[in-house]
Amino acid sequence: MREKVIENRIKDYLKSKGAYYFKHHGNQFSQVGVPDIIACYKGKFLGIEVKNETGKTSPLQDVNLKLIREAGGIGIVARKVEDVSKIIDNIV
């Protein structure tokens, strides 16, 4: 499955849960390695890097996800909507 399809399904899911989110569109002026989707749900910050079944994160993406977790947020790699729903469903 293409990453764009997975990403759109995740965004639809986040919208259905009432989460705030936006798609980070990288360009020549933006910080490199920022997760694809930035979200906030019930006060919890989420950085979601979207990859298909075979996609690999770059070292810079790994660093950014680690920094998000160290700052108290949730930084994950999502390969399907269920990867996100498992997290969202456990946020009280």
C-alpha positions in Angstrom: 0.0 0.0 0.0 1.3 3.5 -0.8 2.3 5.7 2.1 -0.1 8.4 0.8 -3.1 6.0 1.2 -2.0 5.1 4.7 -1.5 8.7 5.6 -5.0 9.7 4.4 -6.5 6.9 6.4 -4.7 8.0 9.5 -5.8 11.6 9.0 -9.4 10.5 8.5 -9.1 8.5 11.7 -7.7 11.4 13.7 -10.4 13.7 12.3 -13.1 11.1 13.5 -11.6 11.2 17.0 -11.7 15.0 17.1 -7.9 15.3 17.2 -6.0 18.4 16.0 -3.6 17.5 13.3 -1.7 18.7 10.3 0.4 17.2 7.5 3.9 18.5 7.5 5.0 19.2 4.0 8.7 19.3 3.8 10.4 21.7 1.5 13.8 23.5 1.2 12.9 25.9 4.0 11.6 23.4 6.6 13.5 21.3 9.2 14.5 17.9 7.9 13.2 14.8 9.6 10.0 16.2 11.0 7.3 13.5 11.2 4.7 13.4 8.4 1.7 14.1 10.7 1.8 16.3 13.8 -1.2 15.9 16.1 -2.6 16.7 19.5 -5.2 14.5 21.2 -6.6 15.2 24.7 -3.5 17.3 25.4 -1.0 14.8 24.2 1.4 15.7 21.4 1.9 13.1 18.7 4.5 12.9 15.9 3.6 10.3 13.4 6.0 9.2 10.7 4.1 7.2 8.1 5.8 4.3 6.3 4.5 1.5 4.2 5.2 -2.2 5.0 8.8 -2.0 3.6 9.6 1.7 4.2 12.5 2.6 6.5 12.9 5.7 8.6 16.0 7.8 8.0 18.5 8.4 10.9 17.2 12.0 11.1 13.6 10.8 11.4 14.6 8.4 14.2 16.3 11.3 16.0 13.2 13.5 15.8 10.9 10.7 17.0 13.3 10.1 19.9 13.4 13.8 20.8 9.6 14.0 20.8 9.4 11.0 23.2 12.1 12.6 25.4 10.1 15.8 25.6 7.1 13.8 26.9 5.2 13.4 23.6 4.4 10.3 21.5 6.7 9.7 18.5 5.8 6.7 16.4 6.2 5.1 13.0 2.8 4.1 11.7 2.4 1.5 9.0 -1.4 1.2 9.3 -4.2 3.1 11.0 -4.3 0.5 13.8 -0.8 1.6 14.9 -2.3 5.1 15.6 -5.6 3.8 17.1 -3.7 1.7 19.6 -2.1 4.8 20.9 -5.2 7.1 20.7 -7.4 4.5 22.4 -5.1 4.5 25.4 -5.0 8.3 25.9 -7.3 9.2 28.8 
